[in-house]
Amino acid sequence: MEYRPLGSTNVLVSSLCLGTGNFGRSDAAPGNWGATDEKEAFRIMDAALSYGINFFDTANVYGNFGPGTTGDSERIIGRWFAQGGNRRERVFLATKVSRVMLDNDFDGPNTRDGLSLWKIRRHVEGSLERLQTDHIELIQMHYVEHRTQWDQIWEAFEGLVRTGKVDYVGGSQFYAWELMKAQASAQKRHFMGLISTQHRYDMTSREAELEAFPCAIDQGIGILLFSPLRRGALAVDVLEPDDRPLNDETVQFIETHRPQMTEYATLCHDLGHRVGNVTLAWQLAHPAVTAPVIGPATVRDLEELVESVEISLSDEVMAEIDRIFPAPVGHFYGGPAPEMRPLSWA
């Protein structure tokens, strides 16, 4: 396994981060979130440690199937930690806060996506209980919060850091200007601010190359990639499909990009590597990227994906991937840089 510093922290984490969004209930439809039961989740986490993966990512809302199930993924991880064997000590643990928890009457009128000091404190305490730990290495904001002043948000996270319940703070889906606004506010408070942020980044979604990635490099912010394989779509070999189930969203993505996916699969065949592994190797080649957050549903998935860290793509191969999946046009040449998502005040 390869290890990289997470932003400016000088903490080395594995260049593949184990995502746990699939951990949930056994009756979920194959190919959908939550389709990995607890027994297989335990096997995946044990295998991840054996491969040298020390970076685990979860969220308080993973396993959100309805009232009474909120936080199921964190509970599974907590029960895995409770088995002992230095499992907790060997993991750099990341979770998230911001989204709606479905427990009945938990937040009352505040049952909505968003952040406040009140909500951050309550939700982090809940995560600590479910995860059966007294601290979290990295707490991440699931989304940017536009309704709350940064001073109040930093007040919440600073308190958690000062009391030892949290080590570091990260974000997710921030624009470059939002990263800078967060860092400027933290600097005024003499607080470290964001040390990481999560982004959507793959061959078909490369807008982060224009502003977010250069900003992150400049500010010493590590980049983690959520859903780097597009729910498995960018791991599908359209020339030799296997028997793993795909949900409707993934099937639609493949059909939309079938000409490119066909050329890409041909390139991967020529290289002698699995499609998903080439995708991860291409992402890891970007200097801004610390780790893609992979979400294996089975141990078999994990065993295949770890091979990606051993792949080095030549300049010629990188140029061919650029030809198949063209890079975005810079704003100096083609108008404003596209934004990743619309702002929402709902």
N, C-alpha and C positions, 0 to 999 in steps of 0.2 A: 504494500500500500504506500502511496505517496502522501506526504503531509505538507500542508501549506499554512503560513501564518494567517490568522483570521483578522483581516484589517490591520490596524496598528497595535493590536493587543500583545503581540509576540507570543501568543498561544498557538501551538501547532495543532491543526485538526486534519482529519483524513480528507483527501480530495474527493471522496464520495461521502455524502451525508445520507444516513438512513432516514427516509421519510416514513411516517407511520400512519398516513391517512387511510390506508387499507385496513388497519386493525380495527375490528369491530365485532360484528355478529356473523355467525356462520350461515344465516339464511338470506343474506344479501345476494342480489343477483350477480352472477359471475361477470367480471369486467367492470363492476361498479365499485365505488368507495365502500369500504366496510366489508368486503367479501373475504377477509382473512380472519379466521377464528382465533381464539386465544392460544390454542395448542400450536398452530402453525406460526403465529406471531412470536411465540417464545423460541421456536426453532430458528426463525429468521434472525432474531436479535442475537442468539447464541452464535449463529453462523457469521453474522456481521463482526462480532468481536474476534472470532477466529481469523477473519480476513484482515484484521487490523483497522476496521472502521470504528473510530472512537467518537463520532459526531452523530447524534440522534436528534431528529427534528419532529416535533409533534405540535398539537394545538389543543386548547381546552374544548373546542367545538368538534374535534374529530370524534366520530362515533355518534354524531347528532342524528338519531333516528326518530326522536320524539321525546316527550316528557319521561324522565327516568333513565334515559340513555345518554344524556349529555355528558361528555367527558369519558366515554368508554375507552377510547384509545389511551388516554392518560392512565386510567385504572389498570389496563392491561400491562402497561410499562411498569407501574408501581408494583403490581404483583410479581412481575419478572424480577425487579430489583430485590424484592423481599426474599427471594430464594437465596440470596447471599452470593458467595463466591467472588466477592469484589466486583460484582456487576456494576453497582452504582459508582464506585470509585474509578472505574475504567471508562466512563461515559461523560463526554461533554454534552450536556443536555440543553436543548432549546425548546421552548414552547411559545405560545402566542396568546395575546389578549386583544379584544376589541369587538368580536362578533357576538351574536345573540346566543345565550345559553337557554336551552329549552326546558330546564327544570321549572316546574309549576311555581309561579309567584316568586321566583328567586330574586328578580330585579324589579318587579312591580312595573310602574310606568316607565322605568328606564330599560325595559326589555327591548332594546334596539341596538343596532350596530353603532359603535362609537366609543370614545374614551373620556374618562373623567378621573380625577384623583380617587374619588369614591369607588368607581367601578374597578379601576386598576387594582386597588388594594384588595377588594373583595374577591376578584377573580383570580389574582395571583395566590391568595391564601387557599382558595379552592383547588388550584392546580397543585400546590405543595401537598395538600392532603391526599389527593387522588394519586399523585406520583410517589407517595410514601417517602418523601425526602424533605430535608430542612433547607434546601437551597436549589436554585436554578441557575445554571451558568449563563444562559442567554434568554432574556424575555424579549419578545418581538411584538411590535404593533402590527396587527394583521392588515390594517389600512391606515392611511393618513387621516387624522382628525382635523377637520376645518372649523369645527364649532367651538373648540376649546383652545384657549391661549397656551402657547408652548410653556410659559412659566408654570402653569398648573400641571401640565403633563410631566415636565421635568421634576417638579416637586414630588410627584408620586414616585417616579422611578428612582430619584436620588434617595428617598427614604428607604426604599427596598434595598438599594445598594449599601447604604450606610449601616443597615441592620444585618447585613450578611445573607439576606434571603435571595438576592440576585447579584450576579457578578457584573454582567454587561447588558446593554440595551441595543436592540436592533429594530429595523423597520421592514416594511414590505410594500412594494409597488409605489415607491416615492418617485416623483419627478426629480430632475436635477435641482430645480429651484427649491423644491421642498426639502431636499437634503441640506442645502445651504442654509435655509431658514432655520431648520432644526439645529444645525451645528452652531450657527451664530448665536442662537438663544442659549444653548448649553455653554458656550464659551463665556458669555456674560456672567453666567452663574458659577464659573470655574468648575464645570462638570465635563466629563469626557464626551458626553453626547452619544451619537450612534457609532457603533463599531461594525455594523453590518446592515445589509438590506437585501431583501429577496426580490427577484425580478423574473418575469417571463422572458426567456431568451432562447430561441432555437433558430434553425435555418429559415423558417417561415415567419419569424417575428424577431427582427433584428434592430428595431428602433432604438433600443437601449445603447447601441453603439454610438449614436449621434451625440448624446449629452450625458445620460445617466452614468455610463461607464467611465468616460473621461473625468467626470466630477468625482466619482467614487475613488478612482485612483489618486486624484489630487488630494482628496481629504482623508485618505487612509481608511476607507470604508470597504470592508470585504463584501463581495457579491456572492449570494447564494441563489441558485436557480430553482424555482418551484416548477413542478411538472415538466422537467426538461425533455421528456419523451412524448409530451402532448398526450397524456393518458395512454401511452403505449403506441400511439400512431407512428412516431418516428423511430420505432423499433421493429415495425412490421416489414418483412421482406415480401414485397408484392409479387416477386418472381417465384418464391417458394414459401407461401403462407403456411404457418403451423396451426395447431389445433387449439391455441389459447383463445378464450372468448373475448370478443370486443363489444363495447357498448355502441349504441346508435351514433353518439357524438364522434367516436373514433372512426367508425365506418364512414361517416359523412366527410370527415377531414381527409381520409385517404382518397375518397372518390374525387373530392375537390382538387386535390394535388396529384392525381394519379400519374400524369405525364412526368412530373418532376420526381415522384416517388419511384417510378420505373427506372429513370436514368440513375437515380441515387442508389437503388438496389444493385444495378449493374456495376456501378463503381465499387460498392462494398464487396461484391463477388470478386471483382478483379483484385481487390486488396486482400481477400481471404479472411475478412472479418465480418461478424454479425452487424446488421444495420444499426441496432441500438448502441453497440459499442463504438462504432464510428461516430454516431451522433454525440455521445458523451465525450469522446476524445476531441472532437471539433470544438465543443464548448469549453473544455478544459484548456484548450490552446490559447484562449483569450486571456491576456494578462490581468484583466479585472476580476476574473472568476476565481473564487476560492473553492467552491464545491457545488456541483449539481445535487439537488435533493432527490434521490431516486426513491421510488415507491414500490418495491417488489411485493407482489401478492403471495408469492411462494418462495421457498428456498431455491427452487430451480431458477426463478427469475434473478435472484441475488447472485447465484453462482455464475450466471452468464454475464451479468452487468459488471462484476468486479474486474473482468478482463480488460475493460476499457482503459484502466489506468496504465496499462502496459503498451498502449498503442501511441505511436508518434507519427503524425501525419506530415508528409513532405510539403514543401511549398507548392509543388505541382498539384498535389491532391487538394490542398486548400484552395488553390485557384480554380480547380474543376468544380469544387463545391460552390464557390462563389458564382461560377457560370450557371450552375443548375438552380441555385437559390440566390439571386442577386442581392447584394448589400443595399441598404436604403440610401437614397440620394441625400447628401448633406444639405443643410438649410442654406448654405451660401450659394448653392446651385439650383435648388428646387423648391424654394419657399421655406416656411417655418418647419422645424422638426415636428413630426407627428407625435401627439401625446398618446400615452399608453391606454388611458381610459378617461371618460368624462368625469369632471368634478360632480359630486353629489352632496346635496345638503338635506336629503330626506332623512 
